[in-house]
Amino acid sequence: MALAGCSTSSVMHMSIGQCIQDPESTQVSTVETVDCSKPHDAEVFFLYEVEGTNYPGEDSLNSTAEQVCIAAFEAYVGKSFEESSLNATWFVPTSKSWPQNDHEIVCMATDMQNGKLNQSVKNSGF
């Protein structure tokens, strides 16, 4: 049963600025989306398309994700990752989703203390 004001979205079709609940699990196919003015766990701030036809492996994808997500953080949030009160996390394609054309790394901002965010982090300087 969906809560009022919430919906679900495939992790293969996420968009920048989308706010979601519970991104902790790395093996999900859908996430609960919510308006960014409501308490939420994470906000998508960058999407990166991985090149190539062969699955590069989870370690390689996580290494790429760390590099591209940290590099894109300041442009979206308005403060460098190192100075921010936010953390960065990501979803990477799995060996099962890769053949379904899931080649996208989804970068998300979360609260450093694992609390809820209550507004968009875009240009927030948090």
Backbone as XML, in Angstrom:
<?xml version="1.0"?>
<chain id="A" units="angstrom">
  <residue number="1" name="MET">
    <atom name="N" x="0.838" y="-1.176" z="0.000"/>
    <atom name="CA" x="0.000" y="0.000" z="0.000"/>
    <atom name="C" x="0.885" y="1.242" z="0.000"/>
  </residue>
  <residue number="2" name="ALA">
    <atom name="N" x="0.653" y="2.150" z="-0.901"/>
    <atom name="CA" x="1.457" y="3.375" z="-1.008"/>
    <atom name="C" x="0.924" y="4.428" z="-0.039"/>
  </residue>
  <residue number="3" name="LEU">
    <atom name="N" x="1.818" y="5.164" z="0.533"/>
    <atom name="CA" x="1.430" y="6.271" z="1.399"/>
    <atom name="C" x="1.016" y="7.463" z="0.550"/>
  </residue>
  <residue number="4" name="ALA">
    <atom name="N" x="0.154" y="8.289" z="1.069"/>
    <atom name="CA" x="-0.271" y="9.493" z="0.341"/>
    <atom name="C" x="0.942" y="10.341" z="0.018"/>
  </residue>
  <residue number="5" name="GLY">
    <atom name="N" x="1.021" y="10.805" z="-1.214"/>
    <atom name="CA" x="2.123" y="11.666" z="-1.616"/>
    <atom name="C" x="3.377" y="10.913" z="-2.002"/>
  </residue>
  <residue number="6" name="CYS">
    <atom name="N" x="3.343" y="9.596" z="-1.964"/>
    <atom name="CA" x="4.497" y="8.785" z="-2.317"/>
    <atom name="C" x="4.171" y="7.947" z="-3.542"/>
  </residue>
  <residue number="7" name="SER">
    <atom name="N" x="5.191" y="7.576" z="-4.264"/>
    <atom name="CA" x="5.030" y="6.644" z="-5.374"/>
    <atom name="C" x="6.321" y="5.858" z="-5.484"/>
  </residue>
  <residue number="8" name="THR">
    <atom name="N" x="6.356" y="4.912" z="-6.383"/>
    <atom name="CA" x="7.587" y="4.165" z="-6.585"/>
    <atom name="C" x="8.130" y="4.461" z="-7.970"/>
  </residue>
  <residue number="9" name="SER">
    <atom name="N" x="9.426" y="4.305" z="-8.097"/>
    <atom name="CA" x="10.095" y="4.556" z="-9.361"/>
    <atom name="C" x="11.165" y="3.491" z="-9.549"/>
  </residue>
  <residue number="10" name="SER">
    <atom name="N" x="11.335" y="3.016" z="-10.769"/>
    <atom name="CA" x="12.384" y="2.062" z="-11.077"/>
    <atom name="C" x="13.738" y="2.748" z="-10.921"/>
  </residue>
  <residue number="11" name="VAL">
    <atom name="N" x="14.705" y="2.037" z="-10.348"/>
    <atom name="CA" x="16.047" y="2.614" z="-10.238"/>
    <atom name="C" x="16.684" y="2.786" z="-11.612"/>
  </residue>
  <residue number="12" name="MET">
    <atom name="N" x="16.096" y="2.150" z="-12.629"/>
    <atom name="CA" x="16.606" y="2.306" z="-13.989"/>
    <atom name="C" x="16.047" y="3.557" z="-14.663"/>
  </residue>
  <residue number="13" name="HIS">
    <atom name="N" x="15.124" y="4.259" z="-14.017"/>
    <atom name="CA" x="14.505" y="5.446" z="-14.603"/>
    <atom name="C" x="14.449" y="6.593" z="-13.599"/>
  </residue>
  <residue number="14" name="MET">
    <atom name="N" x="15.531" y="6.840" z="-12.931"/>
    <atom name="CA" x="15.563" y="7.913" z="-11.943"/>
    <atom name="C" x="15.962" y="9.212" z="-12.631"/>
  </residue>
  <residue number="15" name="SER">
    <atom name="N" x="15.664" y="10.339" z="-11.967"/>
    <atom name="CA" x="15.995" y="11.633" z="-12.557"/>
    <atom name="C" x="16.623" y="12.544" z="-11.512"/>
  </residue>
  <residue number="16" name="ILE">
    <atom name="N" x="17.432" y="13.476" z="-11.984"/>
    <atom name="CA" x="18.094" y="14.438" z="-11.104"/>
    <atom name="C" x="17.024" y="15.279" z="-10.420"/>
  </residue>
  <residue number="17" name="GLY">
    <atom name="N" x="17.202" y="15.476" z="-9.117"/>
    <atom name="CA" x="16.248" y="16.242" z="-8.325"/>
    <atom name="C" x="15.165" y="15.396" z="-7.687"/>
  </residue>
  <residue number="18" name="GLN">
    <atom name="N" x="15.150" y="14.106" z="-7.987"/>
    <atom name="CA" x="14.161" y="13.198" z="-7.413"/>
    <atom name="C" x="14.557" y="12.861" z="-5.972"/>
  </residue>
  <residue number="19" name="CYS">
    <atom name="N" x="13.587" y="12.946" z="-5.060"/>
    <atom name="CA" x="13.843" y="12.611" z="-3.661"/>
    <atom name="C" x="13.237" y="11.251" z="-3.364"/>
  </residue>
  <residue number="20" name="ILE">
    <atom name="N" x="13.986" y="10.448" z="-2.602"/>
    <atom name="CA" x="13.586" y="9.062" z="-2.370"/>
    <atom name="C" x="13.740" y="8.681" z="-0.904"/>
  </residue>
  <residue number="21" name="GLN">
    <atom name="N" x="13.133" y="7.551" z="-0.559"/>
    <atom name="CA" x="13.250" y="6.967" z="0.773"/>
    <atom name="C" x="14.169" y="5.748" z="0.720"/>
  </residue>
  <residue number="22" name="ASP">
    <atom name="N" x="14.855" y="5.504" z="1.819"/>
    <atom name="CA" x="15.606" y="4.270" z="2.051"/>
    <atom name="C" x="16.535" y="3.828" z="0.931"/>
  </residue>
  <residue number="23" name="PRO">
    <atom name="N" x="17.566" y="4.587" z="0.619"/>
    <atom name="CA" x="18.504" y="4.132" z="-0.424"/>
    <atom name="C" x="19.615" y="3.231" z="0.102"/>
  </residue>
  <residue number="24" name="GLU">
    <atom name="N" x="19.521" y="2.774" z="1.369"/>
    <atom name="CA" x="20.627" y="2.027" z="1.973"/>
    <atom name="C" x="20.935" y="0.711" z="1.264"/>
  </residue>
  <residue number="25" name="SER">
    <atom name="N" x="19.899" y="0.000" z="0.842"/>
    <atom name="CA" x="20.119" y="-1.284" z="0.193"/>
    <atom name="C" x="20.691" y="-1.068" z="-1.204"/>
  </residue>
  <residue number="26" name="THR">
    <atom name="N" x="21.683" y="-1.852" z="-1.556"/>
    <atom name="CA" x="22.286" y="-1.715" z="-2.883"/>
    <atom name="C" x="21.650" y="-2.648" z="-3.893"/>
  </residue>
  <residue number="27" name="GLN">
    <atom name="N" x="20.768" y="-3.535" z="-3.460"/>
    <atom name="CA" x="20.146" y="-4.505" z="-4.364"/>
    <atom name="C" x="18.642" y="-4.237" z="-4.467"/>
  </residue>
  <residue number="28" name="VAL">
    <atom name="N" x="18.259" y="-3.086" z="-4.985"/>
    <atom name="CA" x="16.853" y="-2.744" z="-5.133"/>
    <atom name="C" x="16.533" y="-2.512" z="-6.597"/>
  </residue>
  <residue number="29" name="SER">
    <atom name="N" x="15.261" y="-2.745" z="-6.948"/>
    <atom name="CA" x="14.840" y="-2.471" z="-8.314"/>
    <atom name="C" x="13.902" y="-1.271" z="-8.370"/>
  </residue>
  <residue number="30" name="THR">
    <atom name="N" x="13.217" y="-0.972" z="-7.257"/>
    <atom name="CA" x="12.366" y="0.211" z="-7.185"/>
    <atom name="C" x="12.628" y="0.939" z="-5.879"/>
  </residue>
  <residue number="31" name="VAL">
    <atom name="N" x="12.343" y="2.223" z="-5.881"/>
    <atom name="CA" x="12.483" y="3.039" z="-4.682"/>
    <atom name="C" x="11.216" y="3.856" z="-4.494"/>
  </residue>
  <residue number="32" name="GLU">
    <atom name="N" x="10.958" y="4.232" z="-3.256"/>
    <atom name="CA" x="9.821" y="5.087" z="-2.957"/>
    <atom name="C" x="10.238" y="6.534" z="-3.187"/>
  </residue>
  <residue number="33" name="THR">
    <atom name="N" x="9.490" y="7.248" z="-4.020"/>
    <atom name="CA" x="9.775" y="8.653" z="-4.286"/>
    <atom name="C" x="8.826" y="9.524" z="-3.470"/>
  </residue>
  <residue number="34" name="VAL">
    <atom name="N" x="9.277" y="10.721" z="-3.137"/>
    <atom name="CA" x="8.498" y="11.636" z="-2.317"/>
    <atom name="C" x="8.847" y="13.064" z="-2.713"/>
  </residue>
  <residue number="35" name="ASP">
    <atom name="N" x="7.936" y="13.975" z="-2.489"/>
    <atom name="CA" x="8.203" y="15.394" z="-2.725"/>
    <atom name="C" x="9.373" y="15.818" z="-1.832"/>
  </residue>
  <residue number="36" name="CYS">
    <atom name="N" x="10.279" y="16.620" z="-2.372"/>
    <atom name="CA" x="11.480" y="17.012" z="-1.625"/>
    <atom name="C" x="11.175" y="17.896" z="-0.408"/>
  </residue>
  <residue number="37" name="SER">
    <atom name="N" x="9.977" y="18.457" z="-0.326"/>
    <atom name="CA" x="9.622" y="19.256" z="0.846"/>
    <atom name="C" x="9.168" y="18.382" z="2.015"/>
  </residue>
  <residue number="38" name="LYS">
    <atom name="N" x="8.975" y="17.093" z="1.767"/>
    <atom name="CA" x="8.613" y="16.125" z="2.805"/>
    <atom name="C" x="9.882" y="15.433" z="3.285"/>
  </residue>
  <residue number="39" name="PRO">
    <atom name="N" x="9.898" y="14.909" z="4.515"/>
    <atom name="CA" x="11.096" y="14.188" z="4.982"/>
    <atom name="C" x="11.458" y="13.045" z="4.032"/>
  </residue>
  <residue number="40" name="HIS">
    <atom name="N" x="12.732" y="12.973" z="3.678"/>
    <atom name="CA" x="13.214" y="11.942" z="2.759"/>
    <atom name="C" x="14.647" y="11.575" z="3.109"/>
  </residue>
  <residue number="41" name="ASP">
    <atom name="N" x="15.094" y="10.459" z="2.557"/>
    <atom name="CA" x="16.422" y="9.943" z="2.874"/>
    <atom name="C" x="17.514" y="10.393" z="1.915"/>
  </residue>
  <residue number="42" name="ALA">
    <atom name="N" x="17.146" y="10.666" z="0.661"/>
    <atom name="CA" x="18.175" y="10.990" z="-0.332"/>
    <atom name="C" x="17.583" y="11.768" z="-1.491"/>
  </residue>
  <residue number="43" name="GLU">
    <atom name="N" x="18.478" y="12.500" z="-2.174"/>
    <atom name="CA" x="18.085" y="13.236" z="-3.375"/>
    <atom name="C" x="19.082" y="12.919" z="-4.485"/>
  </residue>
  <residue number="44" name="VAL">
    <atom name="N" x="18.563" y="12.558" z="-5.644"/>
    <atom name="CA" x="19.410" y="12.259" z="-6.800"/>
    <atom name="C" x="20.018" y="13.577" z="-7.301"/>
  </residue>
  <residue number="45" name="PHE">
    <atom name="N" x="21.353" y="13.615" z="-7.399"/>
    <atom name="CA" x="21.988" y="14.852" z="-7.867"/>
    <atom name="C" x="22.820" y="14.684" z="-9.137"/>
  </residue>
  <residue number="46" name="PHE">
    <atom name="N" x="23.047" y="13.442" z="-9.573"/>
    <atom name="CA" x="23.840" y="13.251" z="-10.786"/>
    <atom name="C" x="23.579" y="11.853" z="-11.335"/>
  </residue>
  <residue number="47" name="LEU">
    <atom name="N" x="23.551" y="11.751" z="-12.650"/>
    <atom name="CA" x="23.418" y="10.468" z="-13.335"/>
    <atom name="C" x="24.598" y="10.324" z="-14.284"/>
  </residue>
  <residue number="48" name="TYR">
    <atom name="N" x="25.211" y="9.151" z="-14.298"/>
    <atom name="CA" x="26.384" y="8.922" z="-15.130"/>
    <atom name="C" x="26.196" y="7.626" z="-15.916"/>
  </residue>
  <residue number="49" name="GLU">
    <atom name="N" x="26.264" y="7.731" z="-17.223"/>
    <atom name="CA" x="26.119" y="6.572" z="-18.104"/>
    <atom name="C" x="27.484" y="5.903" z="-18.288"/>
  </residue>
  <residue number="50" name="VAL">
    <atom name="N" x="27.588" y="4.640" z="-17.910"/>
    <atom name="CA" x="28.833" y="3.883" z="-18.033"/>
    <atom name="C" x="28.949" y="3.361" z="-19.457"/>
  </residue>
  <residue number="51" name="GLU">
    <atom name="N" x="30.095" y="3.590" z="-20.076"/>
    <atom name="CA" x="30.348" y="3.146" z="-21.451"/>
    <atom name="C" x="30.708" y="1.660" z="-21.469"/>
  </residue>
  <residue number="52" name="GLY">
    <atom name="N" x="30.511" y="1.058" z="-22.621"/>
    <atom name="CA" x="30.936" y="-0.323" z="-22.817"/>
    <atom name="C" x="29.775" y="-1.283" z="-22.898"/>
  </residue>
  <residue number="53" name="THR">
    <atom name="N" x="30.056" y="-2.464" z="-23.428"/>
    <atom name="CA" x="29.011" y="-3.476" z="-23.569"/>
    <atom name="C" x="29.125" y="-4.580" z="-22.529"/>
  </residue>
  <residue number="54" name="ASN">
    <atom name="N" x="30.330" y="-4.815" z="-22.016"/>
    <atom name="CA" x="30.534" y="-5.866" z="-21.026"/>
    <atom name="C" x="30.419" y="-5.303" z="-19.614"/>
  </residue>
  <residue number="55" name="TYR">
    <atom name="N" x="29.769" y="-6.054" z="-18.731"/>
    <atom name="CA" x="29.616" y="-5.641" z="-17.331"/>
    <atom name="C" x="30.995" y="-5.485" z="-16.695"/>
  </residue>
  <residue number="56" name="PRO">
    <atom name="N" x="31.312" y="-4.283" z="-16.175"/>
    <atom name="CA" x="32.661" y="-4.035" z="-15.653"/>
    <atom name="C" x="32.917" y="-4.613" z="-14.267"/>
  </residue>
  <residue number="57" name="GLY">
    <atom name="N" x="31.885" y="-5.056" z="-13.576"/>
    <atom name="CA" x="32.044" y="-5.593" z="-12.221"/>
    <atom name="C" x="31.699" y="-4.560" z="-11.167"/>
  </residue>
  <residue number="58" name="GLU">
    <atom name="N" x="31.225" y="-5.040" z="-10.027"/>
    <atom name="CA" x="30.756" y="-4.157" z="-8.962"/>
    <atom name="C" x="31.872" y="-3.263" z="-8.409"/>
  </residue>
  <residue number="59" name="ASP">
    <atom name="N" x="33.067" y="-3.811" z="-8.207"/>
    <atom name="CA" x="34.174" y="-3.008" z="-7.663"/>
    <atom name="C" x="34.533" y="-1.857" z="-8.590"/>
  </residue>
  <residue number="60" name="SER">
    <atom name="N" x="34.621" y="-2.143" z="-9.878"/>
    <atom name="CA" x="34.939" y="-1.107" z="-10.856"/>
    <atom name="C" x="33.844" y="-0.043" z="-10.894"/>
  </residue>
  <residue number="61" name="LEU">
    <atom name="N" x="32.577" y="-0.482" z="-10.869"/>
    <atom name="CA" x="31.467" y="0.470" z="-10.902"/>
    <atom name="C" x="31.443" y="1.341" z="-9.649"/>
  </residue>
  <residue number="62" name="ASN">
    <atom name="N" x="31.718" y="0.748" z="-8.489"/>
    <atom name="CA" x="31.747" y="1.541" z="-7.256"/>
    <atom name="C" x="32.895" y="2.539" z="-7.252"/>
  </residue>
  <residue number="63" name="SER">
    <atom name="N" x="34.024" y="2.156" z="-7.804"/>
    <atom name="CA" x="35.157" y="3.071" z="-7.910"/>
    <atom name="C" x="34.816" y="4.240" z="-8.837"/>
  </residue>
  <residue number="64" name="THR">
    <atom name="N" x="34.208" y="3.933" z="-9.975"/>
    <atom name="CA" x="33.778" y="4.981" z="-10.907"/>
    <atom name="C" x="32.737" y="5.870" z="-10.245"/>
  </residue>
  <residue number="65" name="ALA">
    <atom name="N" x="31.782" y="5.258" z="-9.547"/>
    <atom name="CA" x="30.724" y="6.019" z="-8.879"/>
    <atom name="C" x="31.305" y="6.993" z="-7.869"/>
  </residue>
  <residue number="66" name="GLU">
    <atom name="N" x="32.250" y="6.542" z="-7.072"/>
    <atom name="CA" x="32.861" y="7.423" z="-6.075"/>
    <atom name="C" x="33.496" y="8.635" z="-6.758"/>
  </residue>
  <residue number="67" name="GLN">
    <atom name="N" x="34.208" y="8.406" z="-7.842"/>
    <atom name="CA" x="34.875" y="9.499" z="-8.547"/>
    <atom name="C" x="33.869" y="10.476" z="-9.153"/>
  </residue>
  <residue number="68" name="VAL">
    <atom name="N" x="32.890" y="9.967" z="-9.899"/>
    <atom name="CA" x="31.977" y="10.866" z="-10.610"/>
    <atom name="C" x="30.990" y="11.547" z="-9.657"/>
  </residue>
  <residue number="69" name="CYS">
    <atom name="N" x="30.555" y="10.841" z="-8.622"/>
    <atom name="CA" x="29.599" y="11.434" z="-7.687"/>
    <atom name="C" x="30.253" y="12.547" z="-6.865"/>
  </residue>
  <residue number="70" name="ILE">
    <atom name="N" x="31.453" y="12.306" z="-6.366"/>
    <atom name="CA" x="32.150" y="13.334" z="-5.586"/>
    <atom name="C" x="32.467" y="14.532" z="-6.479"/>
  </residue>
  <residue number="71" name="ALA">
    <atom name="N" x="32.864" y="14.279" z="-7.723"/>
    <atom name="CA" x="33.196" y="15.362" z="-8.657"/>
    <atom name="C" x="31.971" y="16.223" z="-8.984"/>
  </residue>
  <residue number="72" name="ALA">
    <atom name="N" x="30.788" y="15.623" z="-9.037"/>
    <atom name="CA" x="29.571" y="16.355" z="-9.417"/>
    <atom name="C" x="28.853" y="16.985" z="-8.221"/>
  </residue>
  <residue number="73" name="PHE">
    <atom name="N" x="29.260" y="16.646" z="-7.023"/>
    <atom name="CA" x="28.561" y="17.047" z="-5.798"/>
    <atom name="C" x="28.430" y="18.564" z="-5.645"/>
  </residue>
  <residue number="74" name="GLU">
    <atom name="N" x="29.560" y="19.277" z="-5.719"/>
    <atom name="CA" x="29.559" y="20.719" z="-5.466"/>
    <atom name="C" x="28.684" y="21.496" z="-6.449"/>
  </residue>
  <residue number="75" name="ALA">
    <atom name="N" x="28.692" y="21.097" z="-7.710"/>
    <atom name="CA" x="27.892" y="21.809" z="-8.718"/>
    <atom name="C" x="26.402" y="21.755" z="-8.394"/>
  </residue>
  <residue number="76" name="TYR">
    <atom name="N" x="25.952" y="20.677" z="-7.756"/>
    <atom name="CA" x="24.533" y="20.543" z="-7.434"/>
    <atom name="C" x="24.204" y="21.144" z="-6.064"/>
  </residue>
  <residue number="77" name="VAL">
    <atom name="N" x="25.022" y="20.835" z="-5.071"/>
    <atom name="CA" x="24.735" y="21.240" z="-3.687"/>
    <atom name="C" x="25.151" y="22.685" z="-3.406"/>
  </residue>
  <residue number="78" name="GLY">
    <atom name="N" x="26.229" y="23.133" z="-4.042"/>
    <atom name="CA" x="26.705" y="24.485" z="-3.792"/>
    <atom name="C" x="27.788" y="24.549" z="-2.723"/>
  </residue>
  <residue number="79" name="LYS">
    <atom name="N" x="28.282" y="23.414" z="-2.305"/>
    <atom name="CA" x="29.383" y="23.338" z="-1.342"/>
    <atom name="C" x="30.177" y="22.082" z="-1.669"/>
  </residue>
  <residue number="80" name="SER">
    <atom name="N" x="31.493" y="22.134" z="-1.474"/>
    <atom name="CA" x="32.305" y="20.962" z="-1.798"/>
    <atom name="C" x="31.921" y="19.794" z="-0.898"/>
  </residue>
  <residue number="81" name="PHE">
    <atom name="N" x="32.130" y="18.604" z="-1.390"/>
    <atom name="CA" x="31.818" y="17.399" z="-0.629"/>
    <atom name="C" x="32.538" y="17.418" z="0.717"/>
  </residue>
  <residue number="82" name="GLU">
    <atom name="N" x="33.805" y="17.812" z="0.705"/>
    <atom name="CA" x="34.613" y="17.799" z="1.926"/>
    <atom name="C" x="34.089" y="18.770" z="2.983"/>
  </residue>
  <residue number="83" name="GLU">
    <atom name="N" x="33.474" y="19.863" z="2.566"/>
    <atom name="CA" x="32.987" y="20.883" z="3.504"/>
    <atom name="C" x="31.506" y="20.728" z="3.834"/>
  </residue>
  <residue number="84" name="SER">
    <atom name="N" x="30.836" y="19.833" z="3.152"/>
    <atom name="CA" x="29.389" y="19.691" z="3.273"/>
    <atom name="C" x="28.978" y="18.895" z="4.510"/>
  </residue>
  <residue number="85" name="SER">
    <atom name="N" x="27.755" y="19.139" z="4.971"/>
    <atom name="CA" x="27.170" y="18.325" z="6.040"/>
    <atom name="C" x="26.396" y="17.148" z="5.456"/>
  </residue>
  <residue number="86" name="LEU">
    <atom name="N" x="26.518" y="16.969" z="4.137"/>
    <atom name="CA" x="25.848" y="15.874" z="3.445"/>
    <atom name="C" x="26.856" y="14.803" z="3.052"/>
  </residue>
  <residue number="87" name="ASN">
    <atom name="N" x="26.342" y="13.635" z="2.787"/>
    <atom name="CA" x="27.157" y="12.537" z="2.306"/>
    <atom name="C" x="26.709" y="12.205" z="0.876"/>
  </residue>
  <residue number="88" name="ALA">
    <atom name="N" x="27.508" y="11.453" z="0.170"/>
    <atom name="CA" x="27.137" y="10.992" z="-1.167"/>
    <atom name="C" x="27.087" y="9.466" z="-1.149"/>
  </residue>
  <residue number="89" name="THR">
    <atom name="N" x="26.080" y="8.942" z="-1.798"/>
    <atom name="CA" x="25.949" y="7.504" z="-1.975"/>
    <atom name="C" x="25.472" y="7.265" z="-3.401"/>
  </residue>
  <residue number="90" name="TRP">
    <atom name="N" x="25.375" y="6.012" z="-3.817"/>
    <atom name="CA" x="25.015" y="5.758" z="-5.205"/>
    <atom name="C" x="24.437" y="4.364" z="-5.382"/>
  </residue>
  <residue number="91" name="PHE">
    <atom name="N" x="23.689" y="4.227" z="-6.475"/>
    <atom name="CA" x="23.270" y="2.930" z="-6.994"/>
    <atom name="C" x="24.119" y="2.669" z="-8.224"/>
  </residue>
  <residue number="92" name="VAL">
    <atom name="N" x="24.583" y="1.438" z="-8.375"/>
    <atom name="CA" x="25.304" y="1.043" z="-9.583"/>
    <atom name="C" x="24.556" y="-0.120" z="-10.238"/>
  </residue>
  <residue number="93" name="PRO">
    <atom name="N" x="24.726" y="-0.285" z="-11.538"/>
    <atom name="CA" x="24.095" y="-1.425" z="-12.212"/>
    <atom name="C" x="24.592" y="-2.744" z="-11.619"/>
  </residue>
  <residue number="94" name="THR">
    <atom name="N" x="23.746" y="-3.751" z="-11.662"/>
    <atom name="CA" x="24.140" y="-5.092" z="-11.217"/>
    <atom name="C" x="24.398" y="-5.961" z="-12.438"/>
  </residue>
  <residue number="95" name="SER">
    <atom name="N" x="24.984" y="-7.111" z="-12.203"/>
    <atom name="CA" x="25.225" y="-8.044" z="-13.317"/>
    <atom name="C" x="23.902" y="-8.500" z="-13.929"/>
  </residue>
  <residue number="96" name="LYS">
    <atom name="N" x="22.808" y="-8.456" z="-13.157"/>
    <atom name="CA" x="21.491" y="-8.840" z="-13.687"/>
    <atom name="C" x="20.815" y="-7.697" z="-14.436"/>
  </residue>
  <residue number="97" name="SER">
    <atom name="N" x="21.039" y="-6.460" z="-13.991"/>
    <atom name="CA" x="20.376" y="-5.328" z="-14.653"/>
    <atom name="C" x="21.157" y="-4.834" z="-15.872"/>
  </residue>
  <residue number="98" name="TRP">
    <atom name="N" x="22.461" y="-5.077" z="-15.917"/>
    <atom name="CA" x="23.309" y="-4.615" z="-17.023"/>
    <atom name="C" x="22.791" y="-5.077" z="-18.390"/>
  </residue>
  <residue number="99" name="PRO">
    <atom name="N" x="22.428" y="-6.364" z="-18.567"/>
    <atom name="CA" x="21.925" y="-6.801" z="-19.879"/>
    <atom name="C" x="20.580" y="-6.156" z="-20.262"/>
  </residue>
  <residue number="100" name="GLN">
    <atom name="N" x="19.899" y="-5.532" z="-19.288"/>
    <atom name="CA" x="18.634" y="-4.848" z="-19.554"/>
    <atom name="C" x="18.869" y="-3.363" z="-19.866"/>
  </residue>
  <residue number="101" name="ASN">
    <atom name="N" x="20.093" y="-3.054" z="-20.295"/>
    <atom name="CA" x="20.510" y="-1.682" z="-20.621"/>
    <atom name="C" x="20.537" y="-0.755" z="-19.420"/>
  </residue>
  <residue number="102" name="ASP">
    <atom name="N" x="20.767" y="-1.300" z="-18.225"/>
    <atom name="CA" x="20.973" y="-0.482" z="-17.032"/>
    <atom name="C" x="22.469" y="-0.245" z="-16.905"/>
  </residue>
  <residue number="103" name="HIS">
    <atom name="N" x="22.930" y="0.878" z="-17.463"/>
    <atom name="CA" x="24.354" y="1.219" z="-17.433"/>
    <atom name="C" x="24.561" y="2.537" z="-16.686"/>
  </residue>
  <residue number="104" name="GLU">
    <atom name="N" x="23.593" y="2.924" z="-15.868"/>
    <atom name="CA" x="23.623" y="4.245" z="-15.233"/>
    <atom name="C" x="23.959" y="4.167" z="-13.752"/>
  </residue>
  <residue number="105" name="ILE">
    <atom name="N" x="24.888" y="5.019" z="-13.348"/>
    <atom name="CA" x="25.196" y="5.220" z="-11.935"/>
    <atom name="C" x="24.312" y="6.369" z="-11.460"/>
  </residue>
  <residue number="106" name="VAL">
    <atom name="N" x="23.616" y="6.152" z="-10.344"/>
    <atom name="CA" x="22.724" y="7.155" z="-9.771"/>
    <atom name="C" x="23.381" y="7.696" z="-8.493"/>
  </residue>
  <residue number="107" name="CYS">
    <atom name="N" x="23.784" y="8.979" z="-8.517"/>
    <atom name="CA" x="24.429" y="9.614" z="-7.366"/>
    <atom name="C" x="23.371" y="10.311" z="-6.511"/>
  </residue>
  <residue number="108" name="MET">
    <atom name="N" x="23.460" y="10.101" z="-5.196"/>
    <atom name="CA" x="22.469" y="10.666" z="-4.283"/>
    <atom name="C" x="23.139" y="11.334" z="-3.093"/>
  </residue>
  <residue number="109" name="ALA">
    <atom name="N" x="22.543" y="12.436" z="-2.648"/>
    <atom name="CA" x="22.987" y="13.123" z="-1.439"/>
    <atom name="C" x="22.126" y="12.645" z="-0.275"/>
  </residue>
  <residue number="110" name="THR">
    <atom name="N" x="22.769" y="12.375" z="0.861"/>
    <atom name="CA" x="22.078" y="11.953" z="2.070"/>
    <atom name="C" x="22.587" y="12.778" z="3.247"/>
  </residue>
  <residue number="111" name="ASP">
    <atom name="N" x="21.869" y="12.723" z="4.348"/>
    <atom name="CA" x="22.316" y="13.394" z="5.567"/>
    <atom name="C" x="23.513" y="12.641" z="6.142"/>
  </residue>
  <residue number="112" name="MET">
    <atom name="N" x="24.550" y="13.366" z="6.541"/>
    <atom name="CA" x="25.769" y="12.763" z="7.072"/>
    <atom name="C" x="25.489" y="11.928" z="8.330"/>
  </residue>
  <residue number="113" name="GLN">
    <atom name="N" x="24.471" y="12.325" z="9.114"/>
    <atom name="CA" x="24.143" y="11.641" z="10.363"/>
    <atom name="C" x="23.017" y="10.615" z="10.185"/>
  </residue>
  <residue number="114" name="ASN">
    <atom name="N" x="22.700" y="10.279" z="8.946"/>
    <atom name="CA" x="21.632" y="9.329" z="8.612"/>
    <atom name="C" x="20.248" y="9.793" z="9.039"/>
  </residue>
  <residue number="115" name="GLY">
    <atom name="N" x="20.073" y="11.109" z="9.182"/>
    <atom name="CA" x="18.761" y="11.672" z="9.476"/>
    <atom name="C" x="17.995" y="11.912" z="8.186"/>
  </residue>
  <residue number="116" name="LYS">
    <atom name="N" x="16.836" y="12.499" z="8.314"/>
    <atom name="CA" x="15.997" y="12.815" z="7.159"/>
    <atom name="C" x="16.346" y="14.211" z="6.630"/>
  </residue>
  <residue number="117" name="LEU">
    <atom name="N" x="16.242" y="14.382" z="5.331"/>
    <atom name="CA" x="16.341" y="15.691" z="4.701"/>
    <atom name="C" x="14.916" y="16.239" z="4.612"/>
  </residue>
  <residue number="118" name="ASN">
    <atom name="N" x="14.750" y="17.548" z="4.770"/>
    <atom name="CA" x="13.418" y="18.144" z="4.767"/>
    <atom name="C" x="13.195" y="19.136" z="3.633"/>
  </residue>
  <residue number="119" name="GLN">
    <atom name="N" x="14.171" y="19.242" z="2.753"/>
    <atom name="CA" x="14.057" y="20.119" z="1.589"/>
    <atom name="C" x="15.065" y="19.655" z="0.557"/>
  </residue>
  <residue number="120" name="SER">
    <atom name="N" x="14.965" y="20.215" z="-0.629"/>
    <atom name="CA" x="15.929" y="19.883" z="-1.663"/>
    <atom name="C" x="17.313" y="20.375" z="-1.254"/>
  </residue>
  <residue number="121" name="VAL">
    <atom name="N" x="18.327" y="19.622" z="-1.623"/>
    <atom name="CA" x="19.704" y="20.042" z="-1.332"/>
    <atom name="C" x="20.310" y="20.828" z="-2.483"/>
  </residue>
  <residue number="122" name="LYS">
    <atom name="N" x="19.557" y="20.984" z="-3.589"/>
    <atom name="CA" x="20.073" y="21.718" z="-4.747"/>
    <atom name="C" x="20.379" y="23.161" z="-4.351"/>
  </residue>
  <residue number="123" name="ASN">
    <atom name="N" x="21.614" y="23.603" z="-4.597"/>
    <atom name="CA" x="22.085" y="24.948" z="-4.276"/>
    <atom name="C" x="21.852" y="25.342" z="-2.827"/>
  </residue>
  <residue number="124" name="SER">
    <atom name="N" x="21.806" y="24.351" z="-1.934"/>
    <atom name="CA" x="21.519" y="24.612" z="-0.525"/>
    <atom name="C" x="22.741" y="25.063" z="0.258"/>
  </residue>
  <residue number="125" name="GLY">
    <atom name="N" x="23.937" y="24.682" z="-0.205"/>
    <atom name="CA" x="25.154" y="24.995" z="0.535"/>
    <atom name="C" x="25.278" y="24.208" z="1.831"/>
  </residue>
  <residue number="126" name="PHE">
    <atom name="N" x="24.529" y="23.116" z="1.963"/>
    <atom name="CA" x="24.595" y="22.285" z="3.179"/>
    <atom name="C" x="25.910" y="21.588" z="3.292"/>
  </residue>
</chain>
